[in-house]
Amino acid sequence: MKQYAPATQRNREPIREVLARELPASGLVLEIASGSGEHAVEFARAFPGVTWQPSDPDEPALASIEAWRAEAALPNLAAPVKLDVIAPWPDVQADALVCINMVHIAPWEAALALFAGAGRVLAPGALLFLYGPYRFGGAFSAPSNQAFDASLRARDPRWGVRDVDDLRAAADAQGLQLRDTVALPANNHALVFRR
């Protein structure tokens, strides 16, 4: 029932370092598209002052998250909730939103819905954290990201490595501002937005 995402082992520490600077000391962190649930366990353990709320639209992912959660037995790791960013969101107010590796493996409408949801559930000044591969001003940051983009679009033409300029415009429309862009290993970046 537990799923494994090999990238989690490679990216969890660089992501944790950025989150350590950006997350609030307490409150609810809603993780969008939690996938296997491995990040949820890692970050709930790393940040015991916050309640980590994993979510995903996919039933197998929800089962995996729950399996990881049961094994970890962390008091600040909440049971996963079903959340599809394009559908109506559960009634939740979050002190931060974290979304890792989603916007490139989803239609553009999902990124727009993510920003719209963040605009609704985050208080002024609250964090929206995105992680993944991105383009900058139309250019790929590495040839590997260009090849990855081509493979994504071959799987689903609605997918692809998103341009930070487009993400910034979508965020601006929902009252969120891009405050920082942090280069991380494997040609990925953390994008720090604030409402």
Helices and strands as residue ranges (DSSP letters): H 6-22, E 27-32, H 38-46, E 50-56, H 59-72, E 81-82, E 94-100, G 103-105, H 108-121, E 122-132, E 134-136, E 139-140, H 143-155, E 162-163, H 164-172, E 177-184, E 188-194
